[in-house]
Amino acid sequence: MASSDLEQICSYINEKIGNIKKFLSLRNCGQEPTLKTILNKIGDEIMVVNELLNKLELEIQYQEQTTKSLKELHESLEEDYKDVEHLKENIPPHLPQVTVTQNVVKGSDLDPEEPVKVEEPGATKKPPKEQRHIKEMPFITSEEFNGIPAYMKSRLTYCQINDVIKEINKAVVSKYKILHQPKKSTMSTAVRNLYHRFTDEETKDTKGHYFIVEADIKEFTALKVDKRFHVILNILRHCRRLSEVRGGGLTRYVIT
């Protein structure tokens, strides 16, 4: 055994012996009546300090949790701010137009020097014939767009999808304006041919529903019926804007 190893062992043993002597000395001190009261007070103080340390540790944990929550809230507000700025800079063109209503002019608001024209009672006008409502596809909301799986929408944007919806609605309205014409009305040959095609394409599954086919897209819009168009149709099915009815070698896109 090397001398250095022997010295380390001796030093270790001497350290342990020294610790034992200290413990015995402290135990003997605890037995003396004069020191016992002081040791008890020290023990009480240690317990108080230990309780304070526990409270301090809980407070630190609470502050850390609060700081973490505030940081997450700050990040969330920053994201919301970015979204608001993006919406502000990219307002979609598909929002409904605001209609301005004209207030009724009271007699007191008229110019007192200007003579008031009184309309003579005439023949009662017939109310205009109520037009049949044509169902159109609602535009995709930003919330729905964010919920579309990434693999499905690929690089398509919110506005691109709603642009296609706008063109589909254009085709639906154009088609059903023709279908809603009275049978006795005067139609050109081209319109009459379209009318007969529309009626021939109807089935029992599409009765009471509004639908179009690819030929209607080509007839009434400038959209290209290509792969991108069918990807958007898949998104519209996912968002429950339309469904498909197949039959007779034809796919009918039904507005839901």
PyMOL commands that set and color helices and strands:
alter all, ss='L'
color gray80, all
select helices_A, chain A and resi 3-31+33-89+107-109+142-147+150-153+158-179+189-201+214-220+227-238
alter helices_A, ss='H'
color red, helices_A
select strands_A, chain A and resi 211-212+242-247+250-255
alter strands_A, ss='S'
color yellow, strands_A
deselect
rebuild
show_as cartoon
